[in-house]
Amino acid sequence: MTQEKSQLKIGIVLNYVNMILGNLIPIFYTPIMLALLGQSEYGLYKLASSVTSYLSLISMGLGSAITRYLIKSREEEGKEAEESMFGLFGVIFNIIAVAALIVGTILIMCLPLWYTKSLTAEELSRMQLLVFIMVINMALSFSQAPYFSIVNAHEKFLFPQCVNLVSTCGVPCLSLMMLLLGLGSVGMTIASMAIAVLTRVAYQIYVRRKMQLRPRIKNLPTNKLKEILGFSFWIFVANVVGQLYNATDTVMIGLIPALATTGVAIYNVGGTFNGIMFSLTTGISSLLAPKTNKMVFQGASNKELTDLAIQVGRIQGYIMVLIISGFVAFGRPFIQFYVGDAYSDAYWVAILMMIPNMIPLVQSICLNVVVAKNKHKFRSLVYLGIAILNVIGTWFLMQTMGIIGAALMTGVALVIGQGFVMNWYYHKKAGLDMVRFWRQMANVYVVPVLMCAVTLLISKFIDFYKLPILFAGIVIYTIIYCVLNWQFTMNAYEKDLILGQLEKRRGKKI
């Protein structure tokens, strides 16, 4: 147990090291990449990624079921049952991989039907090649999904974080090499696939040799297929919703000739900042997903689950509101230095995405609880309805407001779904005390709101469009934020968590 706790703590540290690097590297890499690619080809690359991402729906939500049923089999029946379940998912996902190749081929052939009006013949041909490579990569990803999940199910945090660290650094380095060789977006796609293949091989070797686990093909527990599919169906619906939220905006922007690749490029630069916030705040909840499943299976009370949600939510909140408030305060000059005036609309896209996403991100443990309790049907239905509304609203708003309209409608739909409906569900149906949750979260937002307002006022008198002044402003803002939160906002548990980590570092140095 002590070893597991130690692994978890080290895993959390490595996870954040990985996330920090994963967000710092793009800050330096993205401007170089945009300069070498150009706005149009970058937009084409992102459009191809968005179109290909729809193939993820072929898994029918089964990816989220793997970890749950591997843990369930091990806890209830032992190692042999777990390996049989491992084998069952292996067969299922190999079938899914083949299906992805077939559907992907059909998708490539259909691209001219959709994008002939908005893309040139050369762009369309390049997009087909990009989608082809991405389809192969996704099929390989499906075939290896059970190996990723079984490592997660056993709460082996060190290995995956080390592999992720190599991937985080390897992809941009290899991509940059491809760009310098003049291979453009095609080279970037090949680089991503190469690193992904190496990652999957590493996982397979680790599971077979280190964990001593192999998928059992004989006597597959096919009798549990109905239960698994029933569980996964509503996750599949949620994935459809997620796809409508995350990729459809880009796909629709690409359909409009006046926007096309340029609009896609600007929209995705704005989305990059939302992605940074997302990755920095979801690390803990993803690491704690197996723990949440265990707590539910072992009969943890709703109070204990609410306490966990509050603890994790507040830590995520500190990180999140620093990023959002800092971006609101310094985002305009930062984007100008970062990618240039041509991407100025990315500021509003980012804000309209980031602020609504605060709600689901600080409540990520609540979602883990709902999934573990197999009570995610309602969420899936609500989100499906709101996602359809979002697609319709986005199409009409884009006609008058362009990419800003797309971001605005997505944000409004998210507030309705997560802010109102799902909080009611978490409270009334899942048994979590959301009134207490938001009372505990409220003071996390006081310091950043006040600091952001003061900084915007100061910007009337200080020119943050000068790089040294901008850099100094961001550093001072961060330091003051940390000091004020330590003094006025953090509770004893949060302070002890930080002090405990510092004491350990000192002890290791001595």
N, C-alpha and C positions, 0 to 999 in steps of 0.2 A: 504493500500500500504506500509505504514511504517512497519507494522507487517510482511508483506511478505519479505521486504528487510532485516529485522532483522532475520527472520527465515533462509533466504538464507545465510547471513553472519555466523550465528551460525552453520548452516548446513555445510558450507565450512570448518569451524574450526573443527567440529566434524568429518567430512569426512577425514581430514588430520590426526587427532588424530587416527582415525580408521586405516588409511593406514599406519601410522608410526608403530602402534602396530602390524598391519597385516604383516609388513615386519621385525620388530624387533623380534617378537616371533619366526618365522621360523628360524631366524639366530641361535637362541639357541636351538630350537626344532629339526631342521633337522639333525644335527650331532647325537643327541641322537636317533632319529628315525632310521637313517641309521645304527647305531650301533646295535640296537635291531632287526631290520628287516634283515639286510644284503643286499649287493649290488644286488644279484640275485632276492630276493623277492621284493625289492623296484622297480626294473625294471619291474617285473611282474605286480605289482600294477599299475604302470604308463602305461604299455601296455594295461591293462584292461580298464583303464580310457580313453585312446585314442580311443580304439575300440568302447566303449560305446558312446563316444561323437558324433559319426556319427548319433546317433538317434535324436540329436537336429535338424537335417535337416527335420524331419517329420513335424515340425511346419511350414514349407514352408515360412519362413520369416514373419509370422503373428505376432510374438512377438514384432517386431519393429513397427508394424502398430497400436498396441493397444493404446499407449499413444497419437499418432497423431490423431486418430479418436475419442478418448474420448474428447480431447481438442476441436477438430473441432465441435463435437456435442454440447458440452456445450456452446461454443462461439456463435454458429449460431442458436441453437434451445432451449437451456436451460437444466435444471436438468433432467427432465423426458426423454428427448432424450438421454442424457448421460447415464442414468440408463438402457435404452433400448439397447444402444450400449454395455454397460457393460454386459448385459444379453446375447447378441448375441455372444460376445467373450467368455463368460463363457461356452456356449453350444459348440462352436467350439473347445475350448481347452480341454473340457472333451472328445470329440471324438478323438482328437489328443492323449490324454493320453492313451486311449484304444488301439489306433493304435501302440503307442510306446511299449506297453506290448506285442502285437502280433508280431511285427517286432523284438523286443528284444529276444523273445523266439526262433524265427527262427535263429537269429544271434548266440545265445548260441549253438544251434545244429550244426551250420556251423564252429565253431571255430576249431574242429579237422581237418577239410579239409585244413585249412590254416597253422596251427602251429604244426602239428605232427612232422615235420622234425626238427624244431628249439627248441621245448620245450619237456621236459620229460613228461611222463604220469601223474605224480604227479602235475607238474606245470600246465599242461593243465586242470586238474580237478579243481585245485584251481582257475585258471583264469575263468573258467565257473561259479563258485560260486560267484566270485567277480563281474562279469558282471551281474549276476542275481540280486544281491542286488542293483547295480548301475542302472539297468533298472527300478526297482521299484521306486527308488528315483527320477529318471528323469520323470517317469509317474506322480508322485505326484507333481513334479515341474510344469509340464504342466497344471495340473488341477487348480493350484493356480496363474498362470501367470497374469490373469486379475486383481487380487487384488494388486499385486506388482505395476502394471502399473497405476492403478487409483490413488494410493497414489502419485506416481511420477507426474501424470498429474495435480494434485492439488498442486504441489510444496510444499508438506508436508515434509520438510527436517529433522526435529528433530527426529520423530519416526523412520524412516528407518535407520538413522545413529545410533541411540541407539540400535536398534535390530542388526544391523551389528556389532556393538561393542561387544555385547554379543556373537554373532556367531564367531567373530574373535578370541576371547579368549576361547570360549567354545569348539570349534572343536579340537584344539591341546591339550587342557587339557584332554578332554574325550578320544581322540585318544591315548595319552600317557598312560592313565590308562588302556586302552585295551591292549596296547603293554606290559605293566608291568605284566598284567594277563596272558600273553603268547598267546593272540589271533591273533597276527600278522596282516597281511594286511586285513584279513577278519574283525577283530575287528575295525580297522581304518575306513573301509567302513561303518560298522554299526554305528560307532560314528558320522560320517558325516551325515548319513541319519537321525539319531535321532535329531540332532541339526536343520537340515533342516525342519523336520516335526514341531518342536516347533516354528520355525520362521514363517512358513506358517500359523499356527494356530493364532499366534499373529497378523499377518497382517489381517486375516479374521475378528477377533474380533475388531480390530482398525477401519477398514472400516465400519463395520456394526454399531458399537456403538458410536464411536467418530465422524466419518465423516457423519454418518446417511445416508449411501448410500447402496442400495441393487440392485442386478441384476434383472431387469424386464424381465420375461420370456414371458409374453403376448405381442403380437403385436411387435415381433422382427423386426428390420429394415433389413429384408432379401433383400430388393431392393438395398441395398448398398454393397451386397456381391461381385458383379462383380467389383465395383470400388476398394474395399479393396483387393481383390485377384490380381487385376491388379497392384496395388501399391506394394503389398507384393512379387509378383513374382520376381522382380528384386532384392529385398532384399534377397530373397531365393537364387538366383544365387550368390549374394555376400557372403552369408553364406556358400554355397558350396565351394566357393573360400577360405574363411576363414578356413574351415575345412581342405581343401587340404594343406593349409599353416601350420596350427597349429597342426594337428594330424597325417597327412599322413607320415611324416618323421619317427615318432615313430613306426607307424604300419609297415612300410617297413623295418626299422632296426630290428624289432622283427622277420621278415621273414628270415633273413640271419643267418644261424647257427653259423657262426664265431663271430657274434655280439650279437644277441638275447637279453636276459634280461640284461646282463652286459652293452652292448652298449646303450640300452634304459636308464639304470640308469645314466650313465655318461652324455648322451645327455640331459636328463631332469634336472640334476643338473645345467648344463650350461643354460638351459632354465629358471631355477628358478631366476637367476639374471636379465634376460630379463623381467620376470614377475614382479619383484620388481620395475623396472623402469616403466613398463607399468602401474601398479597400482598407483604409486606415481604421475604420470603425467596426468592421465585421470579423476581424481576426479572432477576437476572443470568443464571440458567439459560435463561430465555426469549430473552434477547438473544443468548446463546451457542449456541442451537439450530442456526442456520445454520452456525456455525463447526464445531460437532461433526459435522454432516453432511459438511462439506468434509474434515475430518480423516479421517473414515472412508473417504470416496471416494478420498482421496489416499494411503491406505495407512498411516495413523498406527499406531504400535505400541500394544499394550495397555498398556504402561508409560506412554506419553505420555497416553493416554486416562485412565488411573488418576490420573496426576498432575493433570490438569485437574479430575477429579471431586473430588480432595482439596482443591485450591486453592479451588474454588467452594464445596464443602461446608463447609469451615471458616469462610469468610466468612458463609455463610448461617447456620451454627451460632451464631456470635457474636450475631447479631441475634435468632435464634429463642429461645435460652435466656435472653436478657435479658427478652424478652416473657413467656415461660412462668414463669420463676422470679419475676419481678416480679408477675405476676398471681396466682400462688399466695400470695405474701406479702401483697399489698395488695388482692386482688380483691374480697373481701367488702365492705369499706367503700367501695371504688370503685363497685361496682354499686349500693349503697344511694344514694350521691350522684348517680350517673349516671341511673338509671331508677326508683329507689324500691324499697321492701321487697317489692312485688308480684312482682318479678323475682329474688328471692334464689336460687332454684334454678338460675338461669342460671350461677352460679359453678361448680357441680359439672358442669353440662353442658359448659361451656367447658374445664375441666380435663380431663375425660374425652375430649374431642375433640383438644385441643392436644397433650398428651403423646404419644399414639400417632402423631400426624401428623409429629412430629419426624423419624421414621425415613424416610418417603418424601421429605420436603422437603429434607433434607441430601443425598439421593441422586438428585436430579432430573437431574443430568448423566448418571448411570448409565442412567436410563431413555432419555435422548436417544441415548445410544450404542446401546442395544439396538434402538431404533426405526430408527436409521440403518443398522444392520447387518441389518435385517429379521429380527430374532430375537425378536419380541415375542409370538409365538404362545403360548408357554408361560405368560408372565405373564397373558395374557388368560384362558386356561383356569383357571389357579389362582385368579385373582380372581373369575371367574364362580362357581366353586364356593363360595368363601368368602362372596361377596356373597349368594348364595342362603341359606347358613347364617345370615348376619347378619339377613336379612329375617325368617326363621322365628324365630330367637332373640329379635329385637326385639319381635315381636308378642306373644310369651309373657311376656317380661320387663316390657313396658309394662302388662300386666294387674295386676301387683303393685307395680312400682316407678315407674310413670308415665314421664315424660320422662327421668328419670335412668337407667332401664333401657334406653331407646332409645340414649342416648349411651354407656352402658357396653358394650353389645353391639357397637356400631359400632367402638369403640376396641379391644376384644378381637380382633375379626375383622381389623382393620388390623395389629395386632401380629403375628398369625399369618402373614398374607399377606406383608407387607413386611418384618417383622422377621426372620422365619426363612426362609420359602420363597424369596423373591426374592433375598435376600442369597446364599443357596446358588447360585441360578441365575446371578446376576451373576458370581460367583466361578468356578464350574465350567464354565458353558456360554458366557458372554459374554466370558470371558478377563480380566475386571477383577480386580485384587488387592484383594479386600474385607477380608482380614485386615490388610493395610497401611492400607487406608482407615480402618478403625475404630481402629487403633492411633494414627493421626494425629488422629482426631477425639476420642479419649478425654479428653485434658486440657482440651478446650473446655468440658466439663461440670463440672469440679471446682469452679471459682470460684462459679458460680451456685448449685450445690447447697448449698455451705457458707453462702453469703450468705443464701439463702432460709431455711435452718434457723435461722440466727442471728436474722433478722428476725422469724420466727414466734415465737421465744422472747422477743424484745424486745417484741412486740405484747401480751404478757401484762402489761406494765408501762406501755406508752405507748398512749394512746387515739387510734388512727388513724381513728376515726369522727368526728373533728373535721377539717374540710376543710383548714385551713392546715397542720395537723400531717401529714395524709395527703399533701398536695402536697409539703411539705418532705421527707418520708420517701422519696417516689418519686424526687425530684431527687437526694438524697444517695445513694440506692441505685444510681442510674444512674452517678453520678460515681465512686463506689467501684468499681463493676463495671468501668468503663473503665480506671481506674488499675491495678487488680489484674491484669486481662487483659494490659495493656501490659507490666507488670512481670514477670509469671510465665508467661503462656500464649502470646502472639503470637510467631511466628517472624520471621526476618529479612525474608522476602518480604512478609509482612503489614504489618510496620512500614514498610518501604520504600514500599509501596503508599500508605499514609496520608501519610507524609512527602512523597512525590512530589506528591501532590495539593495538599498545603498549600504546597509550594514554588511550584507553578504559580500558585496563587491570589495569593501574595505578588508573584510576578513580574508578573502582570497588573495588580495595584494600583500597583506602581512605574512 
